[in-house]
Amino acid sequence: MHPLSTALILLGSALALPIAFKFVAVARNGNRMAFIGHQLGVLIAMVGWLVSGRVSIALIHAAWFAFAQAWFVIVGRNHIRSGA
């Protein structure tokens, strides 16, 4: 694997994974800074996979990026509506 791709994957994963493990709480609380950090980490890792030529793994990251975005928006709206 290319050294640049390895560095990007490690950096992106180190940023995104800790937040991903607490994503339900991040979305429920509407923690935008944590969410933005997560999304940036996913994007950085995705670029790393693209640089290494692993397009299928990059597409999985892109799908998670979109799913996380929708989840954050929907859960945030529902949480506001419920008055919690």
C-alpha positions in Angstrom: 0.0 0.0 0.0 1.2 3.5 -0.7 2.5 5.4 2.4 0.2 8.4 1.7 -2.9 6.1 1.6 -1.8 4.4 4.8 -1.4 7.7 6.6 -4.8 8.9 5.4 -6.6 5.7 6.4 -5.0 5.7 9.8 -5.7 9.4 10.4 -9.3 9.2 9.2 -10.0 6.0 11.2 -8.4 7.5 14.4 -10.7 10.5 14.0 -13.9 8.7 13.0 -14.0 5.5 14.9 -14.1 6.8 18.5 -17.0 9.0 17.6 -18.7 6.2 15.6 -18.8 4.0 18.7 -20.8 6.8 20.5 -22.8 7.9 17.4 -26.2 7.3 18.9 -25.5 9.7 21.7 -23.8 12.2 19.4 -26.9 12.2 17.1 -29.4 12.3 20.0 -27.6 15.2 21.7 -27.0 17.1 18.4 -23.3 17.4 19.0 -22.3 19.0 15.8 -18.6 19.3 16.5 -18.3 15.5 17.2 -20.4 14.9 14.1 -18.3 17.1 11.9 -15.2 15.4 13.3 -16.7 12.0 12.4 -17.6 13.0 8.9 -14.2 14.5 8.3 -12.5 11.3 9.5 -14.7 9.2 7.2 -13.8 11.5 4.2 -10.1 11.3 5.0 -10.2 7.5 5.3 -12.2 7.3 2.0 -9.6 9.4 0.2 -6.9 7.1 1.6 -8.7 4.0 0.2 -9.1 5.8 -3.2 -5.4 6.6 -3.3 -4.6 2.9 -2.6 -7.0 1.9 -5.5 -9.5 0.2 -3.3 -12.6 1.8 -4.8 -15.0 -0.8 -3.3 -13.9 0.1 0.3 -14.1 3.8 -0.5 -17.7 3.3 -1.7 -18.5 1.6 1.6 -17.2 4.7 3.4 -19.2 6.9 1.1 -22.4 5.0 1.9 -21.6 5.2 5.7 -21.0 9.0 5.3 -24.4 9.4 3.7 -26.2 7.1 6.2 -24.6 9.0 9.1 -25.6 12.3 7.7 -29.3 11.2 7.3 -29.2 9.6 10.8 -27.9 12.7 12.4 -30.5 14.9 10.7 -33.5 12.6 11.3 -32.6 11.8 15.0 -32.0 15.4 15.7 -35.3 16.5 14.3 -37.2 13.7 16.2 -35.4 14.6 19.4 -36.3 18.3 19.0 -39.9 17.4 18.2 -40.2 15.2 21.2 -39.2 18.1 23.4 -36.3 16.2 25.0 
